[in-house]
Amino acid sequence: MQLGQDETPLDVGQQRQVRPIDATDERLFSLWSMVDRDTMGNRYELLDDLVDDSNEIAHYHGHGQHGGSVSGRIVIKRDFEAAYKRLCEQYFNGDESLYTAQQFKRRYRVSPSIFEKVYQQLLGKGVFRRPDKLDACGRKGIHPLVRMTAAFRVLAYGCGADREDENLSIGESTVHDAVKSFCKLLIQEFGDEYLNRTPTVAERNRILKHNKTRGFPGLFASWDCKHFVWDNCPVALQGQHKGHHAGGKYTKILEAIADGSCYIWFVHFGAPGSCNDINVLDKSSIVGALLSGQLDLKTEPYEINGTIRYWMYFLVDGIYPNWAIFVKTIAKEAREATPHLDFYASRQEGVRKDIERAFGILVKKFHVLARPIRTWREDDMRNILYACIILHNMCCAERLEVTGQDVVETEYHDDYTDEEVNLTTADGGEQFIFNRVPVPTSDAANDMETLMTERFHRVNALYNHLSDPEKHLQLRTDLVAHLSGRQAEK
C-alpha cells in the first residue's frame, strides 16, 4: 500500500480503525521519523504490516489493550438465592416439602438419608464451599446444595450440563466443575468403604449362607466385564478402542465382581474396547488384589461332594481360563445327552446373572453410563463410573440394612466345623492352596534384593496354585454331583 504526499501512518491507522496508540506505537513512530524520506515507502509498508499483526493478535485473545471479558461471553444475572430457596421448598423442607421422599429417591437415585450423608461429608471441600463466603461483588455465590443437586442430576439423567440452568440458575461450566469435583471427592471420602475391599466376617457369612441355599457352597460372587461407549475418544486412540461391542463404537471395559445382592465388591476399569475378557484378565487389578492379599478368599472349611475346601470361588462365563477359583458352565453340545450336566449348566448360568443384574441396575439407575460418555479424559470417565458404583453400593448396603438380611451369626455354621474336618495331611492339604505358598524368611527383612526375590517367588507360587486347571475340573465335578444330589432329594 502506497501513501499519498500528505498522508501519514497515523492517518492510515485511523482509516483502518486500529486500536488506540500505546507505547509500542510511539516507539515505531519515533523510528519512522528518523528514516530518510527516499526510503520511506518500504518503511510505510513494514509499519502497515505491523499494525495489522497487532490487531490480529488482539482479536485472537478476545480483548483489546485494556483487557476485559472474553469476546462473545454473555453476562446472565442469575438469582442464586432464589434458586436455593426454591430447591429447599421442593425437597429439603421436611414434611412440608413439595415432593415426597419417594419422588426424591426417583430423581436423585438415592434416598434422602444417603444424600444427607454424602452432602455433610463433602460440604466445605472442593467447589462445595460453605455458602457464607461472598464473591468479588459482595454477593453470595451458588449454594453447595444447588451444586450437588446439579451433579446428581447429571449422573442420574445423563443430560447436558446446561439443562439445569432454568431451574437451578447454574451455568454450564459451573456444572462441569461440580460434577468433576463431586466424583473425585466421593471416591476420596467413600472409596475405602464402598469400593475395592474385602468383605467383613459378617458380610462374608451372609454371602456364603445365601449362596449355599442356591446350591453353591463356598461361592463368593460372579465375575464379568462390560463395555461403556467413549463418545469423545481421541483420534489417536480410536484404533485400540474400537471393538465388536456397541456396533463397533469406541469403548472402555469395566471388569467387576458382584454378589447376589448386586453389591459390586471389586472393579477394574481402563482396558480398551478391542480387548476380550482374557486380555482384560491378564492385566486385571482384581487378580493383583488376589495375589497381594487385598482380596482375601480364605474362609472356614466347607464340603462339596466329600471334598473339603477353605477358599471361595467365582462364577464366570465360558471364555475365562480353567482356574481353580473359577467355575464355568458346560458347552451345550456336551450336556444335551446328560440330564444332570444340563441341570448344573442351567443353575450355573442362572446364578452367574448376579453380575449381569448388577450391571443392568447400575446403567438403568445412572443414565450417564447408558449414553455415550462425553468426556475427553480417561480419568474423568473413570471417576464418573467409580462414583456411580459407590452410590450404587451405598443403596445396596442401605437396602440390606433395612431388610435385615445382613444380620447373621458371627460364625459360619455348615455341616462341617473345624473339629469335624481333618485339616492335616502329608503335605499340608491338597486343597489348602494358601498354606502351600512359601513365606518370606525373617533374614530377608534387611536385604531388599532377597526380600523382593522371595516375594516374587511367593506371588508366582500363589498364581500357579490359583490357576491350576486340575483343581478347576475337580471343583466343577464336585458341584455337578452336589447339584444332582440335591435335585434327586427333591
Salt bridges, closest charged atoms under 4 A:
ASP22 OD2 - ARG19 NH1 3.15
ASP25 OD2 - ARG19 NH1 3.71
ASP48 OD1 - ARG16 NH1 3.13
ASP52 OD1 - ARG16 NH2 3.53
ASP135 OD2 - ARG139 NE 3.62
GLU164 OE1 - ARG153 NH1 3.88
GLU164 OE2 - ARG163 NH1 2.96
ASP165 OD1 - ARG78 NE 2.97
GLU172 OE2 - HIS176 NE2 3.93
GLU189 OE2 - LYS125 NZ 2.96
GLU203 OE2 - ARG197 NH2 2.88
ASP224 OD2 - ARG352 NH1 3.37
ASP259 OD2 - ARG206 NH2 3.91
GLU300 OE2 - ARG204 NH2 2.87
ASP342 OD1 - ARG335 NE 3.48
GLU349 OE2 - ARG335 NH1 3.05
ASP354 OD2 - ARG214 NH2 2.69
ASP354 OD1 - ARG357 NH2 3.09
GLU356 OE2 - ARG352 NH1 3.78
GLU378 OE2 - LYS252 NZ 3.24
GLU378 OE2 - ARG382 NH2 3.04
ASP379 OD2 - ARG377 NH2 3.48
ASP379 OD1 - ARG382 NH1 3.19
ASP380 OD2 - LYS180 NZ 3.90
GLU409 OE1 - LYS209 NZ 3.88
ASP414 OD1 - LYS212 NZ 2.24
GLU430 OE2 - LYS471 NZ 3.86
ASP468 OD2 - LYS471 NZ 3.00
ASP478 OD2 - ARG309 NH2 2.90
